[in-house]
Amino acid sequence: PANSYTWKEFLNLAGDISDEKLDRVIDSQKPNQCCTLVYTMGSTNLSKIVMLSHDNITWTTAATVQSLCYKCPPEGQEVLVSYLPLSYIKAQIFDMWVAILVAGTLYFAPPEAGRGFLMDMLQEVQPTTFYGTPWIWERMLDNLKTSQLDSSPFRRKLDCWAMKLGFPWVCFSRKVHPPLCFRLAKMLTFNRARKFLGLSHCEQFFNIGPGLPTATLDFFLSLNIPIFELYGLSEGTGIHTLSSHQAFRLPSCGKGLPNTHTKVKENEKCIGNICIWGRNIFMGYLNDKEGTQKMMDCYGWMNTGDLGCLDVNGFLYVLGNVKGEAGSGEKINPRPIEERVKMHIPIVRHVMVVGQDAPYLCALLTLKVPWTVWDALTSEAVAFCRKLKSQSTRLTDILHKHDPVVMEFISQGIKAVNAEAPSESARIIKWAILDTDFSVGGGELGITERLKRVAVAKMYQAEIDDFYKDFG
């Protein structure tokens, strides 16, 4: 195909370029000049074009490598997999720039192969560090639970014993020499799970999208797979805080990169706007001086628009977005409510709380279905239905036949969520199950599975209007 070269042909392209010309080009580039343009990944506003300098890119890459545990030749070599668009700055930093700095081997997943192919590719490539989006981690979780359900009763009991042992040790005692029983669990269950996922050689696991549900993090922790959360915006070159083996605390996004600063303008609830400062902060928006000035103050602090808090040890906890707040007469962060729904109703995949400028809050729910067959429930969801004495195996069994057992369970789950609500305004009054799951291809999710609230609200306007039809 056009513009395709062998490696030798690619190197030969430089044959007509003299060293003097190359030196002139290199010398003409300055650290404070624009190196690349990327788009913001916001879920509520139109994307803006972010200008990142050479210094933004090189400094952030070096600080990231300094903060983590990468292998470099001759002691070892990193093996990485790239499957996200390089226009996404986190993917660009981790896949391209980090791979160059540590002299790693980078494999690209064919875009036409789809995400299902990624699981097969991991088996072949065996990466040493893996960056997963929430969608990938959730599918891995589904695959593991399906494998467990298909195994023998003895194997299920063995895995259950190992996971009960693994969770507290990984959470609280990782720096202590593991006891014999943990080493046995690792040999019989933990290593088996990593091999099943194609992650046998992996030493660092990251989530590079919105925060994972607590249940998902806990499940992988119990298998001795600690998933490190991180935080950063396109305007901050993608990365500002990182979790690692040396800085790990649930459900934190870790600590700031070296020589960066983070502060939170706290309110009476001890949470507030997250502001960041450092050499990773962008040059500004392209052709948008006014927009840039709204983000930055005169001292170089950038207001992220995200809500969170810092603990005494410098760990950052991201709790939502200012513009994502919903509620009538009171600002309410929807993310904690949505996480509680997922925790109390395990068959739910996605939740979106709605109610901006409305009398009360409502919720749109999607159930767990495989990515290949949208009508079928996942093996985990089917097994859960069996525990409830329900015979439903498909989404239509619940929606069209109005499965009373599952509907009652969901109703009780919503009541449990409301019982934990901090105020009357934070309670879900009505809810609806959608006839499909949210997806990137469907437009409800961004490439990192961040919920696109404005897009979802438009797509399901009829369902939302139905919540409030009694109010005109």
N, C-alpha and C positions, 0 to 999 in steps of 0.2 A: 504493500500500500504506500501511498504518497507520504513523504516525510518520515519514513521508517528506515532506520540504518542499523547495520551491525555495529558492534562496539568499535571495530577497526575503522569502518567507514566514518563513524562519528569523530574519532580522533583525527582522521585525515582531513576533516573540514578545517582544521586549524593550520593546515600546511601552508596556505597562502598568507597567513597573518604573521608579520614579523614580531620579534620580541620587543622592539622599540614601540610599535603601535600598541601592543598589549600593555606595556608599562604605562603608556600615556593614558590609556583607558582606566587602568587601575588607579593611577595617581589622581585622576580627575574626580574620583568618587570620594566623598567626604562623609564622616560618621553621621552628621546631622542632616544629610540629604535623604529624600524619600527613597526607600528601597522597594516597597511593594504596596499595593492597594488591596484592601480586603473589605468585605461588607460586614456590617454589624449583624448579630444573630438574634436581635430582640424579637420577642413573641407578641408585642403589643403595638409596635410602631413600624412604619416603613423603614427599610434598611437604609443606612447611610454609608458613604464610602470613607473608610479610615485610612489615613496616611501613616505608615510605619517607617521609621528611619533605619539605616544600616545599623546604627547603634542599638535601637530597639531590638532588632532581630538577633544580632550577635551577642549582646549582653544577656538577653533573656535566655538564649540557648545555653550560654556558659553557666549562668546562675542555676538553671534547671539541672544540668549535668552535675554541678557541684553539690546540689541538694539531694540527689538520688544516688543509687548504687548501680552505676553502669560499668560494664566490663570493657576494657580497651586492650588492643593488641600491645605486647605479645602475651599478656596474661590470659586473655580471653577475648571473645567477640560477641557483640550483641546481634541477635537475629530478630528483626522487626517485621511487622506486617502492616501495609497501608491499604485501607479500603474506603476511607472518607475523602471527599474532594479536597484537594490542596488549597482551594480558595478559602477553606475553613482554617483559621490561623492556628488553632491548637493542633490540627493534623499537620499543618506545614511545619510547625516547630518540632513536634515529636517525630514525625515520619522523616522529614527531609533534613532539617538543620541538626537535630541531635544525632541522627545517623551519620552525617558527615563528620561531626565533631568527635564522635567515639569510634569512627571507622567501622561502623556496623554494616551488616548485610540487610538490605531492605527488599522485601518482596511486595509486589503490587498485585492486589486482587483484581481480576478482569471486571470492569464495571458491568458488562453485559451478563455476567454469570449470576448476579443477584447475591443477596446476603446468605442464602442457604448454602452457597458454595463456600463461604468463608469458613464454616465449620469443618468442611473437608480439607480446606487449605491449611488450617491450623494443624491437622493431623500430619500433613506432609512436611510443613515447614518447621514445626516445633519452635515457636518463638521463645526468646529468653525474657522479654518484657512485652506485655500485651495491654493495649489501651482499648477498652470496650465502651460502647455507648450503652445506655440503659436497655435499649431494645435487644442488644446482643446478650447482655447479662441475664435478662429475663428469659430469653430463648434457651440459653445454657441451663438455667435453673429448670425450665420445663423439661428439657431433654434428660437431665439428671434424675428428676422425680419420676419421669416415665420409665427410665431404666430401673429405678428402684422398685417401682410397682410391678415391673415385669420379672423381677428376680424371685428367687425361691424364698419361702418364709424364713429359713435360716439366715440367708444373706440379708434380708430386711432387718432382722433382729440384730445382726452383727453391725450393720451400718448405723442403726439407731443407737447402739451402745457407743460406737466410735464417735458419732456426732455429739452425743451428750457429753462425752469426755473432751472433745475438741474445742467446743465453744468457750468454756471458762478458761482453758489453758491459753488459747490464742489471744483472748481478750485481756487477760490479767497477768499471765505468767510467762510471756514469750521470751523474756530475758533470762529465765531460769532454765537450767539444764533439764530437758524433758524426762519424765519418769519412764519406766519400762512399759507401762500400760499405754502411754501416749505413743511411744515408738511402735508398739504393736498395732495400735489403731492406724497409724500412718502407713504401715506396711500393708495392712489388710483392706483399708477403706480409702484413706486420703490419696495415696498414690494411684489407686485404681480410678478415682474420680478425675484426677488430673489427666491421666492417660486417656480416659474416655473423651475429655474435652480437647485433647491435643495440646495440653499445657504442661506436659511432664517436665520440660526444661525451663519453665517460666519461674522467675524469681521475683518479679514485680507485676502487680495487677492494678490497673487504674480504671476509674470511671471518668470519662471526659464529657459527660452530658449533665443534665440536671441530677440532683441528688437521688440516689437509689432508695427505694422503700426500706425501712428498717428490717422487715421480714426477709428481704433479699440479701441484705448485708449479713444478717445473722446466719442465714442458711450457708452462705459461702464461708463465713468464719468458722462454722462448725466442721467444715471440711478442710480446715487449715489453709484457706484461701482468703487472706485479708485483702479486700478491695480498697485501694487508696482513693479517696475523693480529692479533688482539687478545685480551685476557683480562679476565674479570670474572665475578662471581657476582651472582645476584639480590640477595644481602645487601650487595653493593658497588655497587648501582644499575646493575649490568650491565657497567660499564666501569671498569677500573683501569689497564691498560697498553694502548698502541696502537702499532702500526707505522705509518709514514708515509713520504712521500718524503724527509723529513729524518732519519728514524730507521728504517732498514730493514736487517735482518740475518737471514738464514735460519739455522735455523728458529725464530727468536725471535718472541715475542708483542709485542715492542717495549718501550718505556719507559713508566714511570708517568705519569699525568696530573700537571700542575703542582701542587706542594705536597702530593703524596701520598708515602707511603713504603712500601717493600717490603723485607722481609727473609726470609732462608731459614735455618731452623735445620738446618745441614748435619750430615750424618753422615760416616762415614769414606769414603764414596764421593762426597763433595762435592755431594750432593743432599739435600734435606730438605723439611720442611713449609714451605709458602709462607704468610707472614703479611703482612697489609696494614693500612694506617692512612691515614685521610683523611676529608674531609668527605663522601665518597661512601658511607661505612659506614652501614648501616641503623640504625633506631631499636631494632629487636628483632623477635622473632617475636610475632605476635598471641596473647595469652593463653598464653604459654609462656616464663615468666621463667627457668625452669631451662635450657631449650634455648638461650636467649640467652646466659646466663652461661657455658655450655660453649663458645660460639663466641668470646667476648670476654674479654680480661683487663682488669685494673683501669686500664690505661693506654690503652685504646681500640684495642689491636691485635686484629685478627680472624684466627683460625686457619682458613684456607680448607679444609684437609683435602686440598689438592692437593700434589703433589710437583714440585719443580723446582730450578732453580739460577739464580743471577745472575752475569753476567760483570762484568769490571772497569769496563765502560762503562755499567752499569745496565740492560742488556738482560735481560729475563726469558725463561727457557726452561721451559715446562711439560712434565713428563715422565710424568705419571700421577696417580692418586688413591690415597690411603692405603687407602681402603675397597675399591678395585678390585684390590688386590694378590691374587695367587693363588700357590699353591705348597705343597709339603709340607715343613714344618720350616724353610722359609726364605721370607722375604718377597720376592716377585718381582713387578715391575711388568709387566703384560701388554702395555701399549701399544707399547713398543719391539719386542717379539716380533711383534706383529700387523703393525706397519709393515714389518718385514723380510720377512714372508710376502708382503705385497702387492708389495714391490719385486722379490723373486725369482720370484714367480708372477704375471705381469701380467694374467692372465685372471681373477684373484680380485677380487671387489668388496669383500666384508666378511669379517672374521676375528674370532672371539671365542675367546680362550684360556680354557680351563676347567681346574680342578684344585685348587680350594680344599679343603683338608683331604683331599687324595687322594694316592696314592703317586707320581703323575707328572702332567705336563701333557698336555693334548690340545687339539685345535682344531676348531671348527666353521667351515666355509668356505662362502661363496656365490660363484657365478660371475657374470660381467658379462652381464646380460640387459637389453634395453630396458624402459623403464617401461610400454610399451604392450602388449608381447607377452612374457609371463613365460617361455615355454618357449624362445624363440629366443635365440641368443647375439647380442651386439652385433657390428657389422661389424668392430670392432677385434679382438674375441675370435675371430671366424671367420678373419680374416686371420692371426692368430697361430697358430691351429690348422693353417692351410695351410702355414705355415713349418715346423711340426712334422711335416708329411706326414700330417696327420689330416684326414678328410673330415667331421668333426662340424660341424653348423651349429645344433644345438639342444641344450638342456640334457639332454633325455632321451637323446640320442645318446651322451652321456658317462656318464650315470648308469645307464641301463637296458641299454645295449649294452656297458658297461664298456670304453670306448675305451682300449685299452692304451697308446697313444701319449701321450694327455693324462694318463692316470693316472701313467705313469712320469715324465712331466715334473714333475707336482705332487710326486711322491715325491722326485725329485732336488732340487726347490726346497726342500722341508722339510729335507732333509739339509744344504743350503747354509745355511739359517737356523740349524740346530742347530750347525753348524761355527762360527758367530759368537757362540754363546751364552756368556755370561760364566761359567756354571757348569753342572754336570751337571743340577741341578734346573731350569734354565731351558730345557731342551730339550723339544720336542714329540715325544711318543712315538707317539701315534695321532691320526688326523684323519679327518674325514668331510665330504663335499660334501652340502649340503642341497638339496632339490628346489625351492627357491624363494629369492628374494632377500629380504633384510631391507628393511622399509619402515616409514614412519610409520603408514600405514593398518593394517598388519599388527600393530603394537604392539611391534615389535622396536627401533624408533628413536623418539627424541623429536622435537619439531617442528624442532629444529636438527640432526637426524640423529645426535645423541649416542646411542651404543649403550646400551640399557637392559638391563644385564647380568642383573639379577634376573629380569626378564620373559622374556628369551631362555632363561635356564636352566630356567625353569618350562615354557616352550613346547616345549623340546627335551630334556626330562628323559629320555625314552626313549633318545635317541641318546647322551646323556651317560652314562647307566647302562650302556649297551652297551660304552663304553670301558673300564669297570672291572668287568665281569661276572666276570672271572677272579679277582677279589679278594673276591667275595661282596658 
